[in-house]
Amino acid sequence: MTGRFPLYTDADVYGPLILALRRRGWDLVGAIDVYPPGTADAVHFERAARDSRILMSNDPDMEVIANRWLADGRPFRGLILWPQEHYKRMSYAQLVARIEALSEPFPRPVIHLRPSR
């Protein structure tokens, strides 16, 4: 594995992926660990930024928030994003491998995980 960085997963990231990352020793805080269901995306984004964690999400609205923060000059550590339909095209092991292959600093603030072609 290339790098380890602290993670924050929003409520849309599937539980088996969270468990797999935790089993691999990742420092990970899940949205459901700190906020009730239905908490606004902006609250999760703010929490990840405040705690200097990389946010992982399946919610395209998080990229909108990230772009707004970038436009406003507000710092955040990074966002790893992929749509939920990729769960049908990528195994949890593949997702973990893609995440573990990342290292900081990211080449750009928002990283999109995509299935192999």
Jmol script that loads the backbone (N, CA, C; Angstrom):
load data "model"
ATOM      1  N   MET A   1       0.833  -1.173   0.000  1.00  0.00           N
ATOM      2  CA  MET A   1       0.000   0.000   0.000  1.00  0.00           C
ATOM      3  C   MET A   1       0.879   1.237   0.000  1.00  0.00           C
ATOM      4  N   THR A   2       0.456   2.248  -0.704  1.00  0.00           N
ATOM      5  CA  THR A   2       1.266   3.437  -0.870  1.00  0.00           C
ATOM      6  C   THR A   2       1.185   4.368   0.333  1.00  0.00           C
ATOM      7  N   GLY A   3       0.002   4.724   0.737  1.00  0.00           N
ATOM      8  CA  GLY A   3      -0.085   5.710   1.811  1.00  0.00           C
ATOM      9  C   GLY A   3      -1.271   5.493   2.711  1.00  0.00           C
ATOM     10  N   ARG A   4      -1.142   6.031   3.889  1.00  0.00           N
ATOM     11  CA  ARG A   4      -2.259   6.010   4.828  1.00  0.00           C
ATOM     12  C   ARG A   4      -2.543   7.446   5.229  1.00  0.00           C
ATOM     13  N   PHE A   5      -3.792   7.784   5.197  1.00  0.00           N
ATOM     14  CA  PHE A   5      -4.229   9.109   5.618  1.00  0.00           C
ATOM     15  C   PHE A   5      -5.549   8.914   6.327  1.00  0.00           C
ATOM     16  N   PRO A   6      -5.903   9.784   7.249  1.00  0.00           N
ATOM     17  CA  PRO A   6      -7.158   9.621   7.976  1.00  0.00           C
ATOM     18  C   PRO A   6      -8.353   9.853   7.057  1.00  0.00           C
ATOM     19  N   LEU A   7      -9.361   9.006   7.213  1.00  0.00           N
ATOM     20  CA  LEU A   7     -10.543   9.037   6.362  1.00  0.00           C
ATOM     21  C   LEU A   7     -11.795   9.406   7.150  1.00  0.00           C
ATOM     22  N   TYR A   8     -12.737   9.994   6.440  1.00  0.00           N
ATOM     23  CA  TYR A   8     -14.083  10.244   6.947  1.00  0.00           C
ATOM     24  C   TYR A   8     -15.021   9.794   5.841  1.00  0.00           C
ATOM     25  N   THR A   9     -15.924   8.870   6.145  1.00  0.00           N
ATOM     26  CA  THR A   9     -16.860   8.401   5.129  1.00  0.00           C
ATOM     27  C   THR A   9     -18.231   9.004   5.382  1.00  0.00           C
ATOM     28  N   ASP A  10     -18.846   9.477   4.312  1.00  0.00           N
ATOM     29  CA  ASP A  10     -20.203   9.989   4.489  1.00  0.00           C
ATOM     30  C   ASP A  10     -21.174   8.813   4.608  1.00  0.00           C
ATOM     31  N   ALA A  11     -22.425   9.128   4.841  1.00  0.00           N
ATOM     32  CA  ALA A  11     -23.425   8.098   5.118  1.00  0.00           C
ATOM     33  C   ALA A  11     -23.748   7.219   3.913  1.00  0.00           C
ATOM     34  N   ASP A  12     -23.314   7.612   2.709  1.00  0.00           N
ATOM     35  CA  ASP A  12     -23.620   6.837   1.509  1.00  0.00           C
ATOM     36  C   ASP A  12     -22.622   5.720   1.226  1.00  0.00           C
ATOM     37  N   VAL A  13     -21.465   5.729   1.879  1.00  0.00           N
ATOM     38  CA  VAL A  13     -20.451   4.692   1.645  1.00  0.00           C
ATOM     39  C   VAL A  13     -20.925   3.403   2.311  1.00  0.00           C
ATOM     40  N   TYR A  14     -20.861   2.311   1.560  1.00  0.00           N
ATOM     41  CA  TYR A  14     -21.387   1.031   2.029  1.00  0.00           C
ATOM     42  C   TYR A  14     -20.580   0.469   3.200  1.00  0.00           C
ATOM     43  N   GLY A  15     -21.294  -0.105   4.153  1.00  0.00           N
ATOM     44  CA  GLY A  15     -20.699  -0.666   5.358  1.00  0.00           C
ATOM     45  C   GLY A  15     -19.591  -1.679   5.120  1.00  0.00           C
ATOM     46  N   PRO A  16     -19.748  -2.628   4.176  1.00  0.00           N
ATOM     47  CA  PRO A  16     -18.666  -3.603   3.973  1.00  0.00           C
ATOM     48  C   PRO A  16     -17.341  -2.960   3.565  1.00  0.00           C
ATOM     49  N   LEU A  17     -17.379  -1.861   2.835  1.00  0.00           N
ATOM     50  CA  LEU A  17     -16.143  -1.170   2.476  1.00  0.00           C
ATOM     51  C   LEU A  17     -15.526  -0.529   3.715  1.00  0.00           C
ATOM     52  N   ILE A  18     -16.349   0.078   4.539  1.00  0.00           N
ATOM     53  CA  ILE A  18     -15.858   0.674   5.778  1.00  0.00           C
ATOM     54  C   ILE A  18     -15.203  -0.399   6.643  1.00  0.00           C
ATOM     55  N   LEU A  19     -15.861  -1.538   6.787  1.00  0.00           N
ATOM     56  CA  LEU A  19     -15.295  -2.632   7.586  1.00  0.00           C
ATOM     57  C   LEU A  19     -13.988  -3.143   6.993  1.00  0.00           C
ATOM     58  N   ALA A  20     -13.921  -3.272   5.684  1.00  0.00           N
ATOM     59  CA  ALA A  20     -12.698  -3.751   5.030  1.00  0.00           C
ATOM     60  C   ALA A  20     -11.536  -2.791   5.283  1.00  0.00           C
ATOM     61  N   LEU A  21     -11.790  -1.501   5.176  1.00  0.00           N
ATOM     62  CA  LEU A  21     -10.734  -0.530   5.428  1.00  0.00           C
ATOM     63  C   LEU A  21     -10.299  -0.558   6.887  1.00  0.00           C
ATOM     64  N   ARG A  22     -11.238  -0.662   7.790  1.00  0.00           N
ATOM     65  CA  ARG A  22     -10.891  -0.732   9.216  1.00  0.00           C
ATOM     66  C   ARG A  22     -10.075  -1.993   9.509  1.00  0.00           C
ATOM     67  N   ARG A  23     -10.450  -3.107   8.897  1.00  0.00           N
ATOM     68  CA  ARG A  23      -9.681  -4.348   9.081  1.00  0.00           C
ATOM     69  C   ARG A  23      -8.246  -4.203   8.576  1.00  0.00           C
ATOM     70  N   ARG A  24      -8.064  -3.368   7.577  1.00  0.00           N
ATOM     71  CA  ARG A  24      -6.731  -3.136   7.011  1.00  0.00           C
ATOM     72  C   ARG A  24      -5.951  -2.089   7.812  1.00  0.00           C
ATOM     73  N   GLY A  25      -6.561  -1.583   8.879  1.00  0.00           N
ATOM     74  CA  GLY A  25      -5.859  -0.678   9.774  1.00  0.00           C
ATOM     75  C   GLY A  25      -6.010   0.802   9.487  1.00  0.00           C
ATOM     76  N   TRP A  26      -6.958   1.163   8.617  1.00  0.00           N
ATOM     77  CA  TRP A  26      -7.161   2.570   8.303  1.00  0.00           C
ATOM     78  C   TRP A  26      -7.800   3.297   9.481  1.00  0.00           C
ATOM     79  N   ASP A  27      -7.371   4.512   9.710  1.00  0.00           N
ATOM     80  CA  ASP A  27      -7.976   5.416  10.689  1.00  0.00           C
ATOM     81  C   ASP A  27      -9.192   6.023   9.995  1.00  0.00           C
ATOM     82  N   LEU A  28     -10.377   5.564  10.361  1.00  0.00           N
ATOM     83  CA  LEU A  28     -11.592   5.916   9.639  1.00  0.00           C
ATOM     84  C   LEU A  28     -12.706   6.287  10.607  1.00  0.00           C
ATOM     85  N   VAL A  29     -13.305   7.428  10.373  1.00  0.00           N
ATOM     86  CA  VAL A  29     -14.500   7.846  11.107  1.00  0.00           C
ATOM     87  C   VAL A  29     -15.648   7.839  10.108  1.00  0.00           C
ATOM     88  N   GLY A  30     -16.711   7.149  10.452  1.00  0.00           N
ATOM     89  CA  GLY A  30     -17.887   7.120   9.595  1.00  0.00           C
ATOM     90  C   GLY A  30     -18.908   8.150  10.034  1.00  0.00           C
ATOM     91  N   ALA A  31     -19.640   8.674   9.074  1.00  0.00           N
ATOM     92  CA  ALA A  31     -20.676   9.659   9.379  1.00  0.00           C
ATOM     93  C   ALA A  31     -21.629   9.129  10.447  1.00  0.00           C
ATOM     94  N   ILE A  32     -21.969   7.841  10.345  1.00  0.00           N
ATOM     95  CA  ILE A  32     -22.919   7.276  11.302  1.00  0.00           C
ATOM     96  C   ILE A  32     -22.319   7.146  12.706  1.00  0.00           C
ATOM     97  N   ASP A  33     -20.983   7.270  12.811  1.00  0.00           N
ATOM     98  CA  ASP A  33     -20.332   7.228  14.123  1.00  0.00           C
ATOM     99  C   ASP A  33     -20.506   8.535  14.891  1.00  0.00           C
ATOM    100  N   VAL A  34     -20.775   9.635  14.169  1.00  0.00           N
ATOM    101  CA  VAL A  34     -20.765  10.943  14.829  1.00  0.00           C
ATOM    102  C   VAL A  34     -22.035  11.777  14.651  1.00  0.00           C
ATOM    103  N   TYR A  35     -22.865  11.421  13.665  1.00  0.00           N
ATOM    104  CA  TYR A  35     -24.082  12.207  13.417  1.00  0.00           C
ATOM    105  C   TYR A  35     -25.269  11.291  13.163  1.00  0.00           C
ATOM    106  N   PRO A  36     -26.467  11.779  13.424  1.00  0.00           N
ATOM    107  CA  PRO A  36     -27.666  10.974  13.155  1.00  0.00           C
ATOM    108  C   PRO A  36     -27.942  10.881  11.646  1.00  0.00           C
ATOM    109  N   PRO A  37     -28.700   9.856  11.239  1.00  0.00           N
ATOM    110  CA  PRO A  37     -29.081   9.763   9.829  1.00  0.00           C
ATOM    111  C   PRO A  37     -29.793  11.031   9.379  1.00  0.00           C
ATOM    112  N   GLY A  38     -29.553  11.402   8.128  1.00  0.00           N
ATOM    113  CA  GLY A  38     -30.203  12.578   7.570  1.00  0.00           C
ATOM    114  C   GLY A  38     -29.440  13.875   7.769  1.00  0.00           C
ATOM    115  N   THR A  39     -28.270  13.793   8.412  1.00  0.00           N
ATOM    116  CA  THR A  39     -27.464  15.003   8.604  1.00  0.00           C
ATOM    117  C   THR A  39     -27.041  15.542   7.237  1.00  0.00           C
ATOM    118  N   ALA A  40     -27.066  16.836   7.076  1.00  0.00           N
ATOM    119  CA  ALA A  40     -26.759  17.483   5.794  1.00  0.00           C
ATOM    120  C   ALA A  40     -25.326  17.206   5.344  1.00  0.00           C
ATOM    121  N   ASP A  41     -25.149  17.084   4.022  1.00  0.00           N
ATOM    122  CA  ASP A  41     -23.830  16.832   3.439  1.00  0.00           C
ATOM    123  C   ASP A  41     -22.815  17.884   3.868  1.00  0.00           C
ATOM    124  N   ALA A  42     -23.228  19.137   3.910  1.00  0.00           N
ATOM    125  CA  ALA A  42     -22.307  20.214   4.273  1.00  0.00           C
ATOM    126  C   ALA A  42     -21.728  20.016   5.671  1.00  0.00           C
ATOM    127  N   VAL A  43     -22.513  19.450   6.571  1.00  0.00           N
ATOM    128  CA  VAL A  43     -22.040  19.184   7.934  1.00  0.00           C
ATOM    129  C   VAL A  43     -20.932  18.134   7.891  1.00  0.00           C
ATOM    130  N   HIS A  44     -21.133  17.082   7.093  1.00  0.00           N
ATOM    131  CA  HIS A  44     -20.105  16.037   6.970  1.00  0.00           C
ATOM    132  C   HIS A  44     -18.837  16.596   6.328  1.00  0.00           C
ATOM    133  N   PHE A  45     -19.001  17.406   5.293  1.00  0.00           N
ATOM    134  CA  PHE A  45     -17.840  17.992   4.627  1.00  0.00           C
ATOM    135  C   PHE A  45     -17.053  18.851   5.612  1.00  0.00           C
ATOM    136  N   GLU A  46     -17.770  19.685   6.338  1.00  0.00           N
ATOM    137  CA  GLU A  46     -17.153  20.567   7.341  1.00  0.00           C
ATOM    138  C   GLU A  46     -16.411  19.744   8.395  1.00  0.00           C
ATOM    139  N   ARG A  47     -17.024  18.676   8.859  1.00  0.00           N
ATOM    140  CA  ARG A  47     -16.391  17.829   9.894  1.00  0.00           C
ATOM    141  C   ARG A  47     -15.103  17.210   9.372  1.00  0.00           C
ATOM    142  N   ALA A  48     -15.144  16.666   8.162  1.00  0.00           N
ATOM    143  CA  ALA A  48     -13.942  16.067   7.581  1.00  0.00           C
ATOM    144  C   ALA A  48     -12.840  17.113   7.445  1.00  0.00           C
ATOM    145  N   ALA A  49     -13.193  18.297   6.971  1.00  0.00           N
ATOM    146  CA  ALA A  49     -12.200  19.366   6.811  1.00  0.00           C
ATOM    147  C   ALA A  49     -11.637  19.803   8.162  1.00  0.00           C
ATOM    148  N   ARG A  50     -12.518  19.998   9.122  1.00  0.00           N
ATOM    149  CA  ARG A  50     -12.092  20.441  10.453  1.00  0.00           C
ATOM    150  C   ARG A  50     -11.153  19.434  11.105  1.00  0.00           C
ATOM    151  N   ASP A  51     -11.435  18.134  10.897  1.00  0.00           N
ATOM    152  CA  ASP A  51     -10.622  17.077  11.505  1.00  0.00           C
ATOM    153  C   ASP A  51      -9.434  16.680  10.629  1.00  0.00           C
ATOM    154  N   SER A  52      -9.229  17.383   9.519  1.00  0.00           N
ATOM    155  CA  SER A  52      -8.133  17.120   8.576  1.00  0.00           C
ATOM    156  C   SER A  52      -8.153  15.663   8.085  1.00  0.00           C
ATOM    157  N   ARG A  53      -9.347  15.236   7.685  1.00  0.00           N
ATOM    158  CA  ARG A  53      -9.533  13.886   7.145  1.00  0.00           C
ATOM    159  C   ARG A  53      -9.907  13.973   5.676  1.00  0.00           C
ATOM    160  N   ILE A  54      -9.518  12.961   4.926  1.00  0.00           N
ATOM    161  CA  ILE A  54      -9.948  12.829   3.542  1.00  0.00           C
ATOM    162  C   ILE A  54     -11.398  12.333   3.576  1.00  0.00           C
ATOM    163  N   LEU A  55     -12.276  13.013   2.889  1.00  0.00           N
ATOM    164  CA  LEU A  55     -13.681  12.605   2.824  1.00  0.00           C
ATOM    165  C   LEU A  55     -13.862  11.605   1.688  1.00  0.00           C
ATOM    166  N   MET A  56     -14.542  10.502   1.963  1.00  0.00           N
ATOM    167  CA  MET A  56     -14.912   9.520   0.937  1.00  0.00           C
ATOM    168  C   MET A  56     -16.424   9.545   0.802  1.00  0.00           C
ATOM    169  N   SER A  57     -16.899   9.560  -0.461  1.00  0.00           N
ATOM    170  CA  SER A  57     -18.332   9.709  -0.676  1.00  0.00           C
ATOM    171  C   SER A  57     -18.771   9.072  -1.988  1.00  0.00           C
ATOM    172  N   ASN A  58     -20.034   8.698  -2.028  1.00  0.00           N
ATOM    173  CA  ASN A  58     -20.699   8.260  -3.250  1.00  0.00           C
ATOM    174  C   ASN A  58     -21.699   9.307  -3.725  1.00  0.00           C
ATOM    175  N   ASP A  59     -21.708  10.445  -3.090  1.00  0.00           N
ATOM    176  CA  ASP A  59     -22.708  11.476  -3.324  1.00  0.00           C
ATOM    177  C   ASP A  59     -22.128  12.590  -4.202  1.00  0.00           C
ATOM    178  N   PRO A  60     -22.642  12.761  -5.419  1.00  0.00           N
ATOM    179  CA  PRO A  60     -22.109  13.817  -6.288  1.00  0.00           C
ATOM    180  C   PRO A  60     -22.269  15.222  -5.706  1.00  0.00           C
ATOM    181  N   ASP A  61     -23.190  15.392  -4.770  1.00  0.00           N
ATOM    182  CA  ASP A  61     -23.346  16.697  -4.124  1.00  0.00           C
ATOM    183  C   ASP A  61     -22.086  17.098  -3.352  1.00  0.00           C
ATOM    184  N   MET A  62     -21.305  16.102  -2.904  1.00  0.00           N
ATOM    185  CA  MET A  62     -20.066  16.420  -2.186  1.00  0.00           C
ATOM    186  C   MET A  62     -19.069  17.128  -3.100  1.00  0.00           C
ATOM    187  N   GLU A  63     -19.061  16.771  -4.379  1.00  0.00           N
ATOM    188  CA  GLU A  63     -18.164  17.461  -5.312  1.00  0.00           C
ATOM    189  C   GLU A  63     -18.600  18.912  -5.507  1.00  0.00           C
ATOM    190  N   VAL A  64     -19.896  19.154  -5.495  1.00  0.00           N
ATOM    191  CA  VAL A  64     -20.405  20.526  -5.584  1.00  0.00           C
ATOM    192  C   VAL A  64     -19.906  21.336  -4.382  1.00  0.00           C
ATOM    193  N   ILE A  65     -19.989  20.725  -3.203  1.00  0.00           N
ATOM    194  CA  ILE A  65     -19.506  21.403  -1.995  1.00  0.00           C
ATOM    195  C   ILE A  65     -17.998  21.640  -2.095  1.00  0.00           C
ATOM    196  N   ALA A  66     -17.256  20.628  -2.541  1.00  0.00           N
ATOM    197  CA  ALA A  66     -15.799  20.773  -2.679  1.00  0.00           C
ATOM    198  C   ALA A  66     -15.453  21.907  -3.637  1.00  0.00           C
ATOM    199  N   ASN A  67     -16.145  21.974  -4.756  1.00  0.00           N
ATOM    200  CA  ASN A  67     -15.870  23.040  -5.723  1.00  0.00           C
ATOM    201  C   ASN A  67     -16.193  24.418  -5.148  1.00  0.00           C
ATOM    202  N   ARG A  68     -17.251  24.494  -4.342  1.00  0.00           N
ATOM    203  CA  ARG A  68     -17.594  25.760  -3.688  1.00  0.00           C
ATOM    204  C   ARG A  68     -16.487  26.157  -2.706  1.00  0.00           C
ATOM    205  N   TRP A  69     -15.997  25.177  -1.943  1.00  0.00           N
ATOM    206  CA  TRP A  69     -14.904  25.466  -1.005  1.00  0.00           C
ATOM    207  C   TRP A  69     -13.663  25.931  -1.757  1.00  0.00           C
ATOM    208  N   LEU A  70     -13.339  25.265  -2.857  1.00  0.00           N
ATOM    209  CA  LEU A  70     -12.170  25.667  -3.647  1.00  0.00           C
ATOM    210  C   LEU A  70     -12.335  27.088  -4.169  1.00  0.00           C
ATOM    211  N   ALA A  71     -13.512  27.405  -4.691  1.00  0.00           N
ATOM    212  CA  ALA A  71     -13.771  28.754  -5.212  1.00  0.00           C
ATOM    213  C   ALA A  71     -13.662  29.812  -4.115  1.00  0.00           C
ATOM    214  N   ASP A  72     -14.045  29.431  -2.899  1.00  0.00           N
ATOM    215  CA  ASP A  72     -13.988  30.361  -1.767  1.00  0.00           C
ATOM    216  C   ASP A  72     -12.609  30.407  -1.107  1.00  0.00           C
ATOM    217  N   GLY A  73     -11.685  29.559  -1.579  1.00  0.00           N
ATOM    218  CA  GLY A  73     -10.347  29.524  -0.997  1.00  0.00           C
ATOM    219  C   GLY A  73     -10.290  28.847   0.358  1.00  0.00           C
ATOM    220  N   ARG A  74     -11.274  28.006   0.651  1.00  0.00           N
ATOM    221  CA  ARG A  74     -11.314  27.295   1.936  1.00  0.00           C
ATOM    222  C   ARG A  74     -10.563  25.973   1.800  1.00  0.00           C
ATOM    223  N   PRO A  75      -9.628  25.699   2.679  1.00  0.00           N
ATOM    224  CA  PRO A  75      -8.836  24.468   2.549  1.00  0.00           C
ATOM    225  C   PRO A  75      -9.592  23.231   3.044  1.00  0.00           C
ATOM    226  N   PHE A  76      -9.334  22.129   2.391  1.00  0.00           N
ATOM    227  CA  PHE A  76      -9.764  20.810   2.864  1.00  0.00           C
ATOM    228  C   PHE A  76      -8.743  19.817   2.350  1.00  0.00           C
ATOM    229  N   ARG A  77      -8.645  18.685   3.017  1.00  0.00           N
ATOM    230  CA  ARG A  77      -7.563  17.742   2.728  1.00  0.00           C
ATOM    231  C   ARG A  77      -7.772  16.989   1.421  1.00  0.00           C
ATOM    232  N   GLY A  78      -8.999  16.669   1.082  1.00  0.00           N
ATOM    233  CA  GLY A  78      -9.278  15.973  -0.165  1.00  0.00           C
ATOM    234  C   GLY A  78     -10.610  15.254  -0.126  1.00  0.00           C
ATOM    235  N   LEU A  79     -11.060  14.851  -1.315  1.00  0.00           N
ATOM    236  CA  LEU A  79     -12.322  14.127  -1.483  1.00  0.00           C
ATOM    237  C   LEU A  79     -12.078  12.971  -2.446  1.00  0.00           C
ATOM    238  N   ILE A  80     -12.424  11.765  -2.014  1.00  0.00           N
ATOM    239  CA  ILE A  80     -12.393  10.579  -2.875  1.00  0.00           C
ATOM    240  C   ILE A  80     -13.845  10.260  -3.190  1.00  0.00           C
ATOM    241  N   LEU A  81     -14.168  10.197  -4.471  1.00  0.00           N
ATOM    242  CA  LEU A  81     -15.559  10.130  -4.903  1.00  0.00           C
ATOM    243  C   LEU A  81     -15.740   9.041  -5.946  1.00  0.00           C
ATOM    244  N   TRP A  82     -16.837   8.307  -5.857  1.00  0.00           N
ATOM    245  CA  TRP A  82     -17.261   7.377  -6.899  1.00  0.00           C
ATOM    246  C   TRP A  82     -18.759   7.166  -6.758  1.00  0.00           C
ATOM    247  N   PRO A  83     -19.457   6.958  -7.883  1.00  0.00           N
ATOM    248  CA  PRO A  83     -20.915   6.768  -7.809  1.00  0.00           C
ATOM    249  C   PRO A  83     -21.259   5.373  -7.275  1.00  0.00           C
ATOM    250  N   GLN A  84     -22.413   5.270  -6.635  1.00  0.00           N
ATOM    251  CA  GLN A  84     -22.828   3.989  -6.052  1.00  0.00           C
ATOM    252  C   GLN A  84     -22.910   2.868  -7.079  1.00  0.00           C
ATOM    253  N   GLU A  85     -23.203   3.195  -8.349  1.00  0.00           N
ATOM    254  CA  GLU A  85     -23.303   2.118  -9.343  1.00  0.00           C
ATOM    255  C   GLU A  85     -21.968   1.415  -9.555  1.00  0.00           C
ATOM    256  N   HIS A  86     -20.866   2.032  -9.138  1.00  0.00           N
ATOM    257  CA  HIS A  86     -19.559   1.357  -9.258  1.00  0.00           C
ATOM    258  C   HIS A  86     -19.439   0.165  -8.317  1.00  0.00           C
ATOM    259  N   TYR A  87     -20.275   0.108  -7.285  1.00  0.00           N
ATOM    260  CA  TYR A  87     -20.258  -1.070  -6.410  1.00  0.00           C
ATOM    261  C   TYR A  87     -20.615  -2.330  -7.201  1.00  0.00           C
ATOM    262  N   LYS A  88     -21.365  -2.176  -8.289  1.00  0.00           N
ATOM    263  CA  LYS A  88     -21.717  -3.324  -9.139  1.00  0.00           C
ATOM    264  C   LYS A  88     -20.569  -3.705 -10.060  1.00  0.00           C
ATOM    265  N   ARG A  89     -19.618  -2.778 -10.274  1.00  0.00           N
ATOM    266  CA  ARG A  89     -18.539  -3.002 -11.233  1.00  0.00           C
ATOM    267  C   ARG A  89     -17.177  -3.187 -10.571  1.00  0.00           C
ATOM    268  N   MET A  90     -17.099  -2.886  -9.276  1.00  0.00           N
ATOM    269  CA  MET A  90     -15.842  -3.007  -8.541  1.00  0.00           C
ATOM    270  C   MET A  90     -16.107  -3.748  -7.235  1.00  0.00           C
ATOM    271  N   SER A  91     -15.265  -4.708  -6.924  1.00  0.00           N
ATOM    272  CA  SER A  91     -15.401  -5.416  -5.652  1.00  0.00           C
ATOM    273  C   SER A  91     -14.882  -4.520  -4.519  1.00  0.00           C
ATOM    274  N   TYR A  92     -15.216  -4.900  -3.296  1.00  0.00           N
ATOM    275  CA  TYR A  92     -14.695  -4.147  -2.156  1.00  0.00           C
ATOM    276  C   TYR A  92     -13.177  -4.231  -2.128  1.00  0.00           C
ATOM    277  N   ALA A  93     -12.635  -5.397  -2.485  1.00  0.00           N
ATOM    278  CA  ALA A  93     -11.177  -5.546  -2.530  1.00  0.00           C
ATOM    279  C   ALA A  93     -10.561  -4.596  -3.554  1.00  0.00           C
ATOM    280  N   GLN A  94     -11.214  -4.425  -4.698  1.00  0.00           N
ATOM    281  CA  GLN A  94     -10.703  -3.487  -5.705  1.00  0.00           C
ATOM    282  C   GLN A  94     -10.768  -2.052  -5.199  1.00  0.00           C
ATOM    283  N   LEU A  95     -11.860  -1.701  -4.541  1.00  0.00           N
ATOM    284  CA  LEU A  95     -11.975  -0.348  -3.991  1.00  0.00           C
ATOM    285  C   LEU A  95     -10.900  -0.095  -2.942  1.00  0.00           C
ATOM    286  N   VAL A  96     -10.693  -1.062  -2.049  1.00  0.00           N
ATOM    287  CA  VAL A  96      -9.658  -0.912  -1.029  1.00  0.00           C
ATOM    288  C   VAL A  96      -8.296  -0.748  -1.702  1.00  0.00           C
ATOM    289  N   ALA A  97      -8.018  -1.562  -2.706  1.00  0.00           N
ATOM    290  CA  ALA A  97      -6.732  -1.467  -3.402  1.00  0.00           C
ATOM    291  C   ALA A  97      -6.552  -0.100  -4.049  1.00  0.00           C
ATOM    292  N   ARG A  98      -7.609   0.430  -4.654  1.00  0.00           N
ATOM    293  CA  ARG A  98      -7.522   1.762  -5.283  1.00  0.00           C
ATOM    294  C   ARG A  98      -7.243   2.838  -4.236  1.00  0.00           C
ATOM    295  N   ILE A  99      -7.907   2.726  -3.095  1.00  0.00           N
ATOM    296  CA  ILE A  99      -7.703   3.708  -2.030  1.00  0.00           C
ATOM    297  C   ILE A  99      -6.290   3.588  -1.476  1.00  0.00           C
ATOM    298  N   GLU A 100      -5.840   2.352  -1.270  1.00  0.00           N
ATOM    299  CA  GLU A 100      -4.502   2.142  -0.718  1.00  0.00           C
ATOM    300  C   GLU A 100      -3.398   2.557  -1.695  1.00  0.00           C
ATOM    301  N   ALA A 101      -3.701   2.648  -2.973  1.00  0.00           N
ATOM    302  CA  ALA A 101      -2.707   3.073  -3.963  1.00  0.00           C
ATOM    303  C   ALA A 101      -2.536   4.588  -3.991  1.00  0.00           C
ATOM    304  N   LEU A 102      -3.466   5.315  -3.374  1.00  0.00           N
ATOM    305  CA  LEU A 102      -3.382   6.772  -3.355  1.00  0.00           C
ATOM    306  C   LEU A 102      -2.351   7.227  -2.325  1.00  0.00           C
ATOM    307  N   SER A 103      -1.725   8.335  -2.608  1.00  0.00           N
ATOM    308  CA  SER A 103      -0.830   8.936  -1.628  1.00  0.00           C
ATOM    309  C   SER A 103      -0.988  10.450  -1.689  1.00  0.00           C
ATOM    310  N   GLU A 104      -0.638  11.066  -0.608  1.00  0.00           N
ATOM    311  CA  GLU A 104      -0.727  12.518  -0.530  1.00  0.00           C
ATOM    312  C   GLU A 104       0.617  13.124  -0.862  1.00  0.00           C
ATOM    313  N   PRO A 105       0.626  14.316  -1.391  1.00  0.00           N
ATOM    314  CA  PRO A 105      -0.551  15.105  -1.734  1.00  0.00           C
ATOM    315  C   PRO A 105      -1.228  14.573  -2.992  1.00  0.00           C
ATOM    316  N   PHE A 106      -2.536  14.663  -3.024  1.00  0.00           N
ATOM    317  CA  PHE A 106      -3.294  14.247  -4.202  1.00  0.00           C
ATOM    318  C   PHE A 106      -2.940  15.166  -5.370  1.00  0.00           C
ATOM    319  N   PRO A 107      -2.978  14.652  -6.604  1.00  0.00           N
ATOM    320  CA  PRO A 107      -2.685  15.506  -7.758  1.00  0.00           C
ATOM    321  C   PRO A 107      -3.720  16.621  -7.948  1.00  0.00           C
ATOM    322  N   ARG A 108      -4.906  16.410  -7.430  1.00  0.00           N
ATOM    323  CA  ARG A 108      -5.972  17.422  -7.436  1.00  0.00           C
ATOM    324  C   ARG A 108      -6.840  17.128  -6.201  1.00  0.00           C
ATOM    325  N   PRO A 109      -7.583  18.103  -5.719  1.00  0.00           N
ATOM    326  CA  PRO A 109      -8.319  17.928  -4.457  1.00  0.00           C
ATOM    327  C   PRO A 109      -9.408  16.859  -4.498  1.00  0.00           C
ATOM    328  N   VAL A 110      -9.980  16.612  -5.688  1.00  0.00           N
ATOM    329  CA  VAL A 110     -11.051  15.621  -5.811  1.00  0.00           C
ATOM    330  C   VAL A 110     -10.542  14.471  -6.677  1.00  0.00           C
ATOM    331  N   ILE A 111     -10.556  13.275  -6.113  1.00  0.00           N
ATOM    332  CA  ILE A 111     -10.121  12.065  -6.809  1.00  0.00           C
ATOM    333  C   ILE A 111     -11.358  11.243  -7.139  1.00  0.00           C
ATOM    334  N   HIS A 112     -11.499  10.849  -8.399  1.00  0.00           N
ATOM    335  CA  HIS A 112     -12.603   9.990  -8.831  1.00  0.00           C
ATOM    336  C   HIS A 112     -12.083   8.569  -8.995  1.00  0.00           C
ATOM    337  N   LEU A 113     -12.684   7.628  -8.271  1.00  0.00           N
ATOM    338  CA  LEU A 113     -12.339   6.216  -8.450  1.00  0.00           C
ATOM    339  C   LEU A 113     -13.203   5.660  -9.578  1.00  0.00           C
ATOM    340  N   ARG A 114     -12.559   4.954 -10.496  1.00  0.00           N
ATOM    341  CA  ARG A 114     -13.270   4.393 -11.638  1.00  0.00           C
ATOM    342  C   ARG A 114     -12.887   2.927 -11.810  1.00  0.00           C
ATOM    343  N   PRO A 115     -13.796   2.124 -12.308  1.00  0.00           N
ATOM    344  CA  PRO A 115     -13.467   0.723 -12.578  1.00  0.00           C
ATOM    345  C   PRO A 115     -12.429   0.621 -13.700  1.00  0.00           C
ATOM    346  N   SER A 116     -11.698  -0.483 -13.695  1.00  0.00           N
ATOM    347  CA  SER A 116     -10.768  -0.727 -14.790  1.00  0.00           C
ATOM    348  C   SER A 116     -11.560  -0.943 -16.065  1.00  0.00           C
ATOM    349  N   ARG A 117     -10.970  -0.641 -17.134  1.00  0.00           N
ATOM    350  CA  ARG A 117     -11.669  -0.797 -18.417  1.00  0.00           C
ATOM    351  C   ARG A 117     -11.619  -2.206 -18.891  1.00  0.00           C
TER     352      ARG A 117
END
end "model"
wireframe off; spacefill off
backbone 0.3
color backbone group
